[in-house]
């Protein structure tokens, strides 16, 4: 009698459901309690130092001076330096200790060492075709120089012979994803920031369980913040009963650590080495508008078929291999990618790692802005900018480039929404146009420029994405889908309200105050 994988998967989900009582009296509640206790202990220690401040004032002043000098000569972003200077100025002892603790990187030194080893070992696993690079250089020297930089920063080759399909909504991606999962014969790799119980994950899980039973190597990886907030801690074991391998990246433990600052925000699905999905869509019902949340949820994704899929295969294996001693890269990269011979343009899948000094995600965005001649159209859920990114946006507009930012009309979080508003006046004065999506929340992360290049991925315009998260995206040049991306932008724009200097000045006082106060600590959020 055949196994009913659908019911088996639904039973697994049902067992995973949690209520407030379960949360309080579970591992979640215990860890939360222990973390709170540690915070209180640390605050007490800092308070103890402050009580002795009059007795050690000279030492405190000397220590603060040394830290300030070190801070000014550090590689920190200038905006972050200002934040720390304010913190240290207002709280001389507490601020210094907090800075030393944060910059000591306690909790992720092993992760950083292991990640650097993996990136070094895999840097040449996918060789760059010089023929493709030379062809891109003939088509566009600027795009070729960007491709050279991206390959220099990691194993991110530029490919041709890759078809790209653009999905303007999470629902579109979901429908196609189910079809492609059904066709899997060898392996399925899934790496997502959020996995939440519901219709979307239930349908996916049904297929994954069936494929695992057929002998397909099925692997699922999600971020530890997801485990802490949405899924039971034993979920990997539950998936194992269905034949699915599962890992949690940086699970939250009862001990305070700077490790928690680095989250896996990537969204990657790879099937058999020839098909990959990337974009902003997580595995939860709000992303397909099945569960209304902050109005209509606007998200986007792309599907790749062809040579460029190898890069997403490698990206997944790099993250999966953090705790592995044996490497499997060559085996999975040897599967045929089935080049799309008639596909136009060039594709570069790339990842951004927060454990190095190379802010790849931000620099790709800024390079597009600096080379633009006609327009740069942007969709982002958040707008928390450092000085460099704000200058790049303003300079592009001041050069006569049409720069349009399309942001949420209904926010998901009050503080990021207020922080975004603090940039409005400066951007508008330079000619940047700002629109807010009135039907709901924009979660898409899209850049499209001059009808010839675009980025679709997971990278938001905020400090979290640009400095603190593991991220990934797909850079496109001259591909068939770029007109579709621009058409979707214009269609979405038709459902937006334009922000003017007058409307920005009439913003609610509470929002203004929140934004201005929180801007001082924005890099730490």
RODO-2510 file (C-alpha; in nm, 4 decimals, decimal comma):
residues 525
     n   res          X          Y          Z
     1     x     0,0000     0,0000     0,0000
     2     x     0,1541     0,3382    -0,1023
     3     x     0,2435     0,5852     0,1698
     4     x     0,0232     0,8929     0,1894
     5     x     0,2958     1,1590     0,1979
     6     x     0,0424     1,4389     0,1947
     7     x    -0,1215     1,3286     0,5192
     8     x     0,2124     1,2387     0,6714
     9     x     0,3436     1,5885     0,5962
    10     x     0,0261     1,7545     0,7246
    11     x     0,0474     1,5534     1,0460
    12     x     0,4042     1,6726     1,0868
    13     x     0,2874     2,0313     1,0471
    14     x     0,0009     1,9820     1,2880
    15     x     0,2373     1,8528     1,5531
    16     x     0,4526     2,1570     1,4998
    17     x     0,1826     2,4117     1,5720
    18     x     0,2456     2,6225     1,8812
    19     x     0,0393     2,8469     2,0997
    20     x     0,1322     3,1008     2,3658
    21     x     0,1203     2,8427     2,6475
    22     x     0,3452     2,6078     2,4529
    23     x     0,5867     2,8922     2,3812
    24     x     0,6134     2,9915     2,7472
    25     x     0,6698     2,6381     2,8768
    26     x     0,8944     2,5139     2,5940
    27     x     1,2591     2,5425     2,4932
    28     x     1,1658     2,8779     2,3389
    29     x     1,0494     3,0094     2,6764
    30     x     1,3489     2,8647     2,8606
    31     x     1,6018     3,0180     2,6209
    32     x     1,4236     3,3523     2,6322
    33     x     1,4257     3,3471     3,0120
    34     x     1,7976     3,2621     3,0250
    35     x     1,8819     3,5344     2,7738
    36     x     1,6865     3,7901     2,9776
    37     x     1,8699     3,6825     3,2943
    38     x     2,2068     3,7257     3,1194
    39     x     2,1096     4,0705     2,9916
    40     x     2,0159     4,1728     3,3449
    41     x     2,3465     4,0391     3,4780
    42     x     2,5432     4,2284     3,2121
    43     x     2,3509     4,5469     3,2845
    44     x     2,4227     4,5010     3,6543
    45     x     2,7946     4,4651     3,5795
    46     x     2,7896     4,7789     3,3687
    47     x     2,5979     4,9576     3,6450
    48     x     2,8554     4,8394     3,8951
    49     x     3,1296     5,0031     3,6865
    50     x     2,9281     5,3248     3,6685
    51     x     2,8914     5,3333     4,0477
    52     x     3,2715     5,3268     4,0781
    53     x     3,3109     5,5868     3,8063
    54     x     3,3965     5,8764     4,0417
    55     x     3,6846     5,6698     4,1829
    56     x     3,8288     5,5721     3,8487
    57     x     3,7348     5,8814     3,6495
    58     x     4,0861     5,9339     3,5225
    59     x     4,1148     5,5762     3,4028
    60     x     3,7735     5,5942     3,2407
    61     x     3,8647     5,9142     3,0550
    62     x     4,1921     5,7594     2,9348
    63     x     4,0186     5,4391     2,8219
    64     x     3,7497     5,6378     2,6423
    65     x     4,0133     5,8473     2,4658
    66     x     4,1991     5,5345     2,3499
    67     x     3,8781     5,3747     2,2229
    68     x     3,7761     5,6910     2,0395
    69     x     4,1159     5,7111     1,8658
    70     x     4,0923     5,3429     1,7691
    71     x     3,7360     5,3966     1,6509
    72     x     3,8292     5,6931     1,4295
    73     x     4,1087     5,4878     1,2700
    74     x     3,8999     5,1730     1,2230
    75     x     3,7474     5,0432     0,8991
    76     x     3,3963     5,1022     1,0279
    77     x     3,1472     5,2832     0,8084
    78     x     3,1515     5,6590     0,8958
    79     x     2,7848     5,6470     0,9989
    80     x     2,8573     5,3580     1,2350
    81     x     3,1506     5,5526     1,3804
    82     x     2,9187     5,8425     1,4615
    83     x     2,6767     5,6028     1,6313
    84     x     2,9502     5,4595     1,8516
    85     x     3,0911     5,8030     1,9321
    86     x     2,7467     5,9165     2,0492
    87     x     2,7034     5,5991     2,2550
    88     x     3,0457     5,6363     2,4189
    89     x     2,9922     6,0081     2,4801
    90     x     2,6581     5,9554     2,6529
    91     x     2,7640     5,6407     2,8404
    92     x     3,1425     5,6615     2,8922
    93     x     3,1861     5,3284     3,0730
    94     x     2,8895     5,1310     2,9471
    95     x     2,9471     5,2498     2,5888
    96     x     3,3156     5,1529     2,5916
    97     x     3,2426     4,8080     2,7343
    98     x     2,9613     4,7542     2,4853
    99     x     3,1893     4,8555     2,1980
   100     x     3,4686     4,6238     2,3168
   101     x     3,2235     4,3370     2,3581
   102     x     3,0656     4,3894     2,0164
   103     x     3,3952     4,4258     1,8315
   104     x     3,5536     4,1296     2,0100
   105     x     3,3325     3,9082     1,7911
   106     x     3,2872     3,6636     2,0749
   107     x     3,0679     3,3827     1,9462
   108     x     3,1480     3,3886     1,5775
   109     x     3,5254     3,3660     1,5470
   110     x     3,4973     2,9947     1,4689
   111     x     3,2265     3,0682     1,2131
   112     x     3,4429     3,3363     1,0510
   113     x     3,7442     3,1055     1,0361
   114     x     3,5426     2,8184     0,8913
   115     x     3,3657     3,0423     0,6383
   116     x     3,6961     3,1902     0,5205
   117     x     3,8356     2,8394     0,4761
   118     x     3,5356     2,7366     0,2684
   119     x     3,5459     3,0484     0,0500
   120     x     3,9206     3,0020    -0,0066
   121     x     3,8825     2,6326    -0,0903
   122     x     3,5967     2,6937    -0,3344
   123     x     3,7194     3,0142    -0,4981
   124     x     3,8221     2,8312    -0,8164
   125     x     3,5576     2,5563    -0,8205
   126     x     3,3688     2,7246    -1,1051
   127     x     3,6180     2,8683    -1,3554
   128     x     3,5372     3,1901    -1,5363
   129     x     3,4969     3,1506    -1,9111
   130     x     3,7287     3,4094    -2,0656
   131     x     3,5281     3,3954    -2,3867
   132     x     3,2138     3,5046    -2,2022
   133     x     3,4003     3,7784    -2,0135
   134     x     3,5549     3,9128    -2,3357
   135     x     3,2165     3,9121    -2,5077
   136     x     3,0622     4,1098    -2,2205
   137     x     3,3512     4,3580    -2,2350
   138     x     3,2758     4,4203    -2,6035
   139     x     2,9060     4,4748    -2,5244
   140     x     2,9588     4,7007    -2,2207
   141     x     3,2909     4,7888    -2,0587
   142     x     3,1204     4,9153    -1,7436
   143     x     2,9256     4,5940    -1,6867
   144     x     3,2410     4,3924    -1,7576
   145     x     3,4390     4,5859    -1,4948
   146     x     3,1611     4,5144    -1,2425
   147     x     3,1717     4,1443    -1,3382
   148     x     3,5499     4,1452    -1,2859
   149     x     3,5073     4,2920    -0,9368
   150     x     3,2347     4,0419    -0,8458
   151     x     3,4516     3,7481    -0,9534
   152     x     3,7476     3,8904    -0,7639
   153     x     3,5426     3,9084    -0,4423
   154     x     3,4373     3,5411    -0,4602
   155     x     3,3514     3,2563    -0,6931
   156     x     3,0919     3,4540    -0,8892
   157     x     3,1529     3,3987    -1,2627
   158     x     2,9556     3,5713    -1,5374
   159     x     2,7580     3,3276    -1,7533
   160     x     2,5756     3,3237    -2,0821
   161     x     2,3423     3,0458    -2,2020
   162     x     2,1108     3,0901    -1,9021
   163     x     1,7418     3,1621    -1,9400
   164     x     1,5777     3,3770    -1,6720
   165     x     1,2075     3,3945    -1,5897
   166     x     1,0844     3,6842    -1,3758
   167     x     0,7937     3,6410    -1,1329
   168     x     0,6169     3,9660    -1,0323
   169     x     0,4442     3,8041    -0,7329
   170     x     0,5146     3,5311    -0,4808
   171     x     0,2090     3,3442    -0,6091
   172     x     0,3684     3,3155    -0,9535
   173     x     0,6909     3,1777    -0,8110
   174     x     0,5014     2,9321    -0,5909
   175     x     0,3066     2,7847    -0,8823
   176     x     0,6191     2,7324    -1,0938
   177     x     0,8224     2,6096    -0,7969
   178     x     0,5776     2,3250    -0,7343
   179     x     0,6011     2,2194    -1,0999
   180     x     0,9797     2,2195    -1,0969
   181     x     1,0020     2,0316    -0,7657
   182     x     0,7893     1,7538    -0,9141
   183     x     1,0507     1,7102    -1,1890
   184     x     1,3459     1,6597    -0,9518
   185     x     1,5433     1,3400    -1,0081
   186     x     1,8737     1,3822    -0,8226
   187     x     1,8770     1,6543    -0,5581
   188     x     1,6789     1,9443    -0,4116
   189     x     1,8564     2,2136    -0,2099
   190     x     1,6512     2,4742    -0,0220
   191     x     1,7981     2,7594     0,1845
   192     x     1,5496     3,0129     0,3229
   193     x     1,5428     3,2763     0,5942
   194     x     1,1857     3,1884     0,6956
   195     x     0,9972     2,8599     0,6861
   196     x     0,6535     2,8806     0,8428
   197     x     0,3746     2,6290     0,8725
   198     x     0,0811     2,6763     0,6405
   199     x    -0,0445     2,6116     0,2906
   200     x     0,2749     2,7103     0,1066
   201     x     0,5177     2,5081     0,3155
   202     x     0,2666     2,2231     0,3443
   203     x     0,2415     2,1854    -0,0351
   204     x     0,6190     2,2043    -0,0708
   205     x     0,6756     1,9557     0,2120
   206     x     0,4383     1,7066     0,0511
   207     x     0,6521     1,7041    -0,2641
   208     x     0,9811     1,6971    -0,0721
   209     x     0,8717     1,3917     0,1272
   210     x     0,7640     1,2113    -0,1897
   211     x     1,0891     1,2918    -0,3669
   212     x     1,2978     1,1835    -0,0692
   213     x     1,1180     0,8477    -0,0741
   214     x     1,2091     0,8158    -0,4434
   215     x     1,5788     0,8522    -0,3561
   216     x     1,6233     1,2233    -0,4309
   217     x     1,8762     1,3933    -0,2012
   218     x     1,6576     1,6559    -0,0300
   219     x     1,8207     1,9166     0,1930
   220     x     1,6552     2,2078     0,3743
   221     x     1,8315     2,4862     0,5618
   222     x     1,6719     2,7786     0,7448
   223     x     1,7861     3,0511     0,9814
   224     x     1,7980     3,0061     1,3575
   225     x     1,5760     3,3101     1,4137
   226     x     1,3043     3,1181     1,2305
   227     x     1,3459     2,8231     1,4656
   228     x     1,3262     3,0552     1,7645
   229     x     1,0087     3,2323     1,6501
   230     x     0,8174     2,9973     1,4205
   231     x     0,9198     2,6314     1,4324
   232     x     0,9735     2,3771     1,7130
   233     x     1,3384     2,3143     1,7958
   234     x     1,3146     1,9474     1,6955
   235     x     1,1894     2,0269     1,3454
   236     x     1,5040     1,8862     1,1760
   237     x     1,4331     1,5538     1,3457
   238     x     1,0728     1,5684     1,2286
   239     x     1,1861     1,6268     0,8710
   240     x     1,4367     1,3431     0,9045
   241     x     1,1451     1,1024     0,9568
   242     x     1,0357     1,2015     0,6051
   243     x     1,3831     1,1348     0,4652
   244     x     1,4697     1,5066     0,4441
   245     x     1,8071     1,6340     0,5638
   246     x     1,7706     1,9587     0,7562
   247     x     2,0013     2,2102     0,9233
   248     x     1,9425     2,5279     1,1225
   249     x     2,1902     2,8097     1,0643
   250     x     2,3085     2,9710     1,3891
   251     x     2,0309     2,8403     1,6170
   252     x     1,9534     3,0622     1,9137
   253     x     2,0985     2,9162     2,2344
   254     x     2,0666     3,0198     2,6002
   255     x     2,3925     3,2184     2,5796
   256     x     2,4347     3,5776     2,4629
   257     x     2,6661     3,6005     2,1640
   258     x     2,7610     3,8416     1,8858
   259     x     2,7043     3,5417     1,6583
   260     x     2,3324     3,6262     1,6544
   261     x     2,4016     3,9464     1,4644
   262     x     2,4773     3,7461     1,1487
   263     x     2,1678     3,5849     1,0001
   264     x     2,1206     3,3745     0,6875
   265     x     1,8823     3,5958     0,4895
   266     x     1,9269     3,4051     0,1609
   267     x     1,6487     3,2452    -0,0426
   268     x     1,7828     2,9719    -0,2700
   269     x     1,6212     2,6694    -0,4321
   270     x     1,8298     2,4461    -0,6596
   271     x     1,6939     2,1441    -0,8461
   272     x     1,9317     1,8895    -1,0045
   273     x     2,1899     2,1589    -1,0818
   274     x     1,9985     2,2930    -1,3808
   275     x     1,7143     2,4981    -1,2258
   276     x     1,7368     2,7591    -0,9498
   277     x     1,5077     3,0132    -0,7827
   278     x     1,6144     3,3357    -0,6119
   279     x     1,4367     3,6489    -0,4859
   280     x     1,2589     3,7876    -0,1840
   281     x     0,9953     3,5150    -0,1388
   282     x     1,0217     3,3047     0,1782
   283     x     0,8286     2,9853     0,2507
   284     x     0,5338     3,1362     0,4386
   285     x     0,1735     3,2115     0,3476
   286     x     0,1971     3,5920     0,3584
   287     x     0,4448     3,5789     0,0692
   288     x     0,1770     3,4333    -0,1593
   289     x    -0,1050     3,6477    -0,0142
   290     x    -0,2681     3,3416     0,1356
   291     x    -0,2577     3,5038     0,4790
   292     x    -0,3261     3,8802     0,4681
   293     x    -0,0515     4,0670     0,6491
   294     x     0,0123     4,4396     0,6075
   295     x    -0,2225     4,4560     0,3107
   296     x    -0,1240     4,3124    -0,0271
   297     x     0,2240     4,1561    -0,0175
   298     x     0,4301     4,2578    -0,3209
   299     x     0,7298     4,0336    -0,3792
   300     x     0,9393     3,9142    -0,6709
   301     x     1,1612     3,6229    -0,7751
   302     x     1,3518     3,4806    -1,0707
   303     x     1,3989     3,1268    -1,2064
   304     x     1,7278     3,0383    -1,3761
   305     x     1,7834     2,7494    -1,6151
   306     x     2,1292     2,6827    -1,7518
   307     x     2,4966     2,7383    -1,6700
   308     x     2,4496     3,0042    -1,4002
   309     x     2,2663     2,7576    -1,1743
   310     x     2,6057     2,6145    -1,0759
   311     x     2,6760     2,9280    -0,8725
   312     x     2,3626     2,8816    -0,6604
   313     x     2,4510     2,5135    -0,6134
   314     x     2,7920     2,6179    -0,4807
   315     x     2,6440     2,8923    -0,2585
   316     x     2,4120     2,6426    -0,0932
   317     x     2,6898     2,3880    -0,0403
   318     x     2,9161     2,6546     0,1122
   319     x     2,6573     2,7338     0,3800
   320     x     2,5644     2,3683     0,4274
   321     x     2,9314     2,2771     0,4683
   322     x     3,0037     2,5066     0,7622
   323     x     2,9736     2,2107     0,9983
   324     x     3,0893     1,9426     0,7519
   325     x     3,4409     1,7982     0,7373
   326     x     3,4004     1,6346     0,3975
   327     x     3,3418     1,8386     0,0843
   328     x     3,0800     1,7460    -0,1749
   329     x     3,1235     2,0379    -0,4124
   330     x     3,2689     1,8554    -0,7131
   331     x     3,0047     1,5827    -0,7049
   332     x     2,7049     1,8164    -0,7188
   333     x     2,8702     2,0646    -0,9541
   334     x     2,9291     1,7819    -1,2044
   335     x     2,5566     1,7444    -1,2810
   336     x     2,4742     1,8773    -1,6302
   337     x     2,3303     2,2304    -1,6353
   338     x     2,1740     2,1985    -1,9840
   339     x     2,2812     2,5319    -2,1345
   340     x     1,9995     2,7448    -2,2744
   341     x     2,1630     2,7990    -2,6154
   342     x     1,9152     3,0625    -2,7335
   343     x     1,9134     3,2687    -2,4122
   344     x     2,0291     3,6276    -2,4498
   345     x     2,2475     3,8300    -2,2199
   346     x     2,4592     3,7532    -1,9156
   347     x     2,3850     3,6330    -1,5623
   348     x     2,5891     3,6554    -1,2401
   349     x     2,4487     3,4902    -0,9259
   350     x     2,6379     3,6228    -0,6230
   351     x     2,6442     3,5997    -0,2480
   352     x     2,7438     3,8531     0,0167
   353     x     2,9146     3,7429     0,3386
   354     x     2,9158     3,9718     0,6469
   355     x     3,2375     3,8178     0,7807
   356     x     3,4663     4,0020     0,5417
   357     x     3,5271     4,3702     0,4606
   358     x     3,3911     4,3399     0,1060
   359     x     3,0385     4,4876     0,0967
   360     x     2,9557     4,3231    -0,2353
   361     x     2,5796     4,3791    -0,2185
   362     x     2,6080     4,7528    -0,1575
   363     x     2,8841     4,8038    -0,4139
   364     x     2,6872     4,6338    -0,6920
   365     x     2,3971     4,8697    -0,6220
   366     x     2,6248     5,1750    -0,6146
   367     x     2,8012     5,0726    -0,9353
   368     x     2,4676     5,0517    -1,1163
   369     x     2,3737     5,3971    -0,9857
   370     x     2,7082     5,5447    -1,0886
   371     x     2,6942     5,4051    -1,4451
   372     x     2,3261     5,4789    -1,5120
   373     x     2,2465     5,7142    -1,7983
   374     x     1,8648     5,7217    -1,8148
   375     x     1,6990     5,5643    -1,5113
   376     x     1,7384     5,3426    -1,2059
   377     x     1,4107     5,2044    -1,0681
   378     x     1,4260     5,0461    -0,7246
   379     x     1,1911     4,8410    -0,5076
   380     x     1,2886     4,7855    -0,1439
   381     x     1,0976     4,7184     0,1801
   382     x     1,3384     4,9248     0,3903
   383     x     1,5408     5,2428     0,3477
   384     x     1,8037     5,2753     0,6205
   385     x     2,1021     5,4190     0,4355
   386     x     2,4630     5,4849     0,5183
   387     x     2,6242     5,8003     0,3849
   388     x     2,7783     5,6305     0,0810
   389     x     2,4537     5,4800    -0,0465
   390     x     2,2579     5,8005     0,0125
   391     x     2,5233     5,9964    -0,1763
   392     x     2,5123     5,7492    -0,4676
   393     x     2,1333     5,7832    -0,4957
   394     x     2,1484     6,1624    -0,4802
   395     x     2,4405     6,1947    -0,7207
   396     x     2,2661     5,9793    -0,9822
   397     x     1,9574     6,2004    -0,9608
   398     x     2,1651     6,5178    -0,9722
   399     x     2,3286     6,3914    -1,2925
   400     x     1,9848     6,3811    -1,4533
   401     x     1,9184     6,0101    -1,4089
   402     x     1,5588     5,9249    -1,3166
   403     x     1,5946     5,7592    -0,9771
   404     x     1,2679     5,6215    -0,8366
   405     x     1,2369     5,4479    -0,5001
   406     x     0,9263     5,2338    -0,4565
   407     x     0,8674     5,1638    -0,0867
   408     x     0,5883     5,0148     0,1294
   409     x     0,2694     5,2086     0,1905
   410     x     0,1811     4,9858     0,4867
   411     x     0,4896     4,9142     0,7038
   412     x     0,5631     4,5841     0,8741
   413     x     0,7744     4,7471     1,1472
   414     x     0,7340     5,0932     1,2968
   415     x     1,1020     5,1770     1,3594
   416     x     1,2373     5,0932     1,0083
   417     x     0,9412     5,2817     0,8605
   418     x     1,0253     5,5896     1,0694
   419     x     1,3946     5,5615     0,9838
   420     x     1,3123     5,5522     0,6110
   421     x     1,1273     5,8812     0,6476
   422     x     1,4429     6,0515     0,7784
   423     x     1,6016     6,0171     0,4327
   424     x     1,3055     6,1503     0,2353
   425     x     1,3789     6,5250     0,2424
   426     x     1,7453     6,4948     0,1480
   427     x     1,6710     6,2542    -0,1384
   428     x     1,3777     6,4552    -0,2690
   429     x     1,5802     6,7775    -0,2696
   430     x     1,8355     6,6073    -0,4986
   431     x     1,5653     6,4939    -0,7399
   432     x     1,5118     6,1356    -0,6272
   433     x     1,1459     6,0400    -0,6692
   434     x     0,9810     5,8427    -0,3887
   435     x     0,6587     5,6439    -0,4124
   436     x     0,4731     5,4357    -0,1516
   437     x     0,2734     5,1251    -0,2451
   438     x    -0,0783     5,2033    -0,1209
   439     x    -0,2243     4,8478    -0,1358
   440     x     0,0230     4,7162     0,1205
   441     x     0,3802     4,6030     0,1808
   442     x     0,6631     4,5861    -0,0744
   443     x     0,9077     4,3080     0,0122
   444     x     1,0748     4,2972    -0,3315
   445     x     1,4450     4,3791    -0,3681
   446     x     1,4815     4,4961    -0,7291
   447     x     1,7113     4,7321    -0,9219
   448     x     1,6454     4,7833    -1,2937
   449     x     1,8548     5,0269    -1,4992
   450     x     1,8442     5,1716    -1,8522
   451     x     1,6463     4,8758    -1,9948
   452     x     1,9624     4,6643    -1,9986
   453     x     2,0628     4,5540    -1,6478
   454     x     1,8883     4,4515    -1,3281
   455     x     1,9313     4,2847    -0,9888
   456     x     1,6713     4,0623    -0,8236
   457     x     1,7568     3,9027    -0,4911
   458     x     1,7390     3,9221    -0,1125
   459     x     1,9402     4,2414    -0,0448
   460     x     1,7460     4,5251     0,1183
   461     x     1,8576     4,8881     0,1350
   462     x     1,9328     4,8739     0,5069
   463     x     2,2211     4,8050     0,7443
   464     x     2,1044     4,4519     0,8201
   465     x     2,1298     4,3393     0,4583
   466     x     2,4294     4,5479     0,3572
   467     x     2,6438     4,4780     0,6656
   468     x     2,5112     4,2004     0,8898
   469     x     2,3391     3,9290     0,6833
   470     x     2,4402     3,6491     0,4527
   471     x     2,2657     3,7552     0,1310
   472     x     2,2398     3,6557    -0,2346
   473     x     2,1107     3,8017    -0,5597
   474     x     2,1107     3,7619    -0,9376
   475     x     2,2706     4,0268    -1,1577
   476     x     2,1280     4,0391    -1,5104
   477     x     2,2589     4,2122    -1,8212
   478     x     2,0734     4,2085    -2,1518
   479     x     1,8523     3,9132    -2,0598
   480     x     1,5075     3,8631    -2,2107
   481     x     1,3326     3,9208    -1,8776
   482     x     1,4573     4,2767    -1,8159
   483     x     1,1630     4,4341    -2,0046
   484     x     0,9339     4,2240    -1,7818
   485     x     1,1025     4,3635    -1,4697
   486     x     1,0606     4,7218    -1,5882
   487     x     0,6977     4,6560    -1,6924
   488     x     0,6258     4,5165    -1,3462
   489     x     0,7846     4,8219    -1,1862
   490     x     0,5627     5,0538    -1,3908
   491     x     0,2545     4,8454    -1,3132
   492     x     0,3318     4,8577    -0,9411
   493     x     0,4056     5,2294    -0,9627
   494     x     0,0515     5,2879    -1,0903
   495     x    -0,0738     5,1700    -0,7493
   496     x     0,1461     5,4064    -0,5505
   497     x     0,1196     5,7533    -0,4016
   498     x     0,4017     5,9948    -0,4723
   499     x     0,5821     6,1544    -0,1815
   500     x     0,6640     6,5246    -0,2073
   501     x     0,8624     6,7553     0,0175
   502     x     0,5333     6,8947     0,1414
   503     x     0,3878     6,5540     0,2315
   504     x     0,7181     6,4534     0,3906
   505     x     0,7111     6,7627     0,6111
   506     x     0,3521     6,6869     0,7144
   507     x     0,4458     6,3421     0,8451
   508     x     0,3105     6,2592     1,1907
   509     x     0,5150     6,4052     1,4760
   510     x     0,5504     6,0646     1,6424
   511     x     0,6998     5,9138     1,3260
   512     x     0,9404     6,2060     1,2890
   513     x     1,0577     6,1844     1,6494
   514     x     1,0996     5,8061     1,6348
   515     x     1,3036     5,8287     1,3154
   516     x     1,5298     6,1073     1,4364
   517     x     1,5944     5,9462     1,7726
   518     x     1,6579     5,5993     1,6289
   519     x     1,8818     5,7290     1,3507
   520     x     2,1597     5,7706     1,6061
   521     x     2,1644     5,3922     1,6608
   522     x     2,0494     5,2787     1,3147
   523     x     2,3768     5,0940     1,2317
   524     x     2,3341     4,8838     1,5466
   525     x     1,9777     4,7725     1,4680
***
